[in-house]
Amino acid sequence: MVDFGDCDSTFGMCLEWGTFLAAAGVSFPLWVGLYLFRTGCDDFAKGCEEMMNRGNWVCKRLMFLKDFLPLTCLIRVFCAPAMWYYFSHWYAYERPPLTAAAVLWVVSFFVSWGLFAQVILLPGMSQVLSSHSTMDYWPPECSVNRPYHGLASTRCHALNGGFCAELLWTIWTVVNYSDASAGTRLAGITIPLVIFNAGMIFGGPVNFLSRNPNKDQGIAQAYILAAMFAVEGFILLNHAWFGIRQAINPVTNLSPLGPFGHWSVIAWFVILAAQILVCRTAIGRATELKPGAPWSAGGADHKEFFFPRFLGQIFFCQGMFVGFFLWVLGNWLWVNQGVKERGFVGS
């Protein structure tokens, strides 16, 4: 039976500031994907208008999802703590009652992703890295001129990465929900870092270099090196025993600034800032890797299929400033609440 009672029975006693902020942190990669997706929707609608074909079902679906998906994402932020709690106790001797919030999270996520999947799995749209295949197999009922194929498909795949990151990060949180010290649970932030860095790097700089450009190769190489060093540093800080897990442990971290006074969290922000600085400096010195026409760079055609990912990498890193802040602060409050209730914290 599903409990549709009062606020506590709907969202569970697990909806506190700690779990709410942690849920907001988990949602942030999807918010980044939604920002890029909305830009792609506007570009695609412009392309359809030029073809006098804005009434096609793909354009209508994208315009609907542009407004619908942010709403469902916001709903899941409030429902996630109850869903985490319920599924983390799935095999408990006394399983907790199924709350409306847990049901709403599941329905919201899979309905949203399902409606979006009908677009992302279309022929042409589903070709992630091949610009030629994208244009060759593009559905004729929603035909557009260049550069709208690339501007739309690259942003749609960014949103798809956000959905994948949210689902896998949620599963990680459920599995490690009862982690007393939250060290393993905290390391779940590695998931969106790997997904987005890999997606943006392979779809952008690597894709560009594979076309043998004669200019701006150093820009792409700088992106790749920055991502490699940054992700390695993040993984070390996220999973090592001396890393950010110590920052949220009130026994080992006595800083008046809480987790943000611990060296590992400061180092995490410094690495992220350095990655953004390298990418912004590199793309600012480009000669042909720039927004807008002409749609080629350094002799490499189809710039609209790889350049948006250069900018997408920067947007994601900027978004992770907020996502990491919320995730760490939420887990800090979550752990401290557990200390008050149990009187101890794990090592």
Helices and strands as residue ranges (DSSP letters): E 2-3, H 7-11, H 17-50, H 57-88, E 98-99, H 100-120, H 131-136, G 140-142, H 148-175, H 183-186, G 187-189, H 190-201, I 202-206, H 207-209, H 217-239, H 244-247, G 258-261, H 263-284, E 296-297, E 300-301, G 303-305, H 307-342
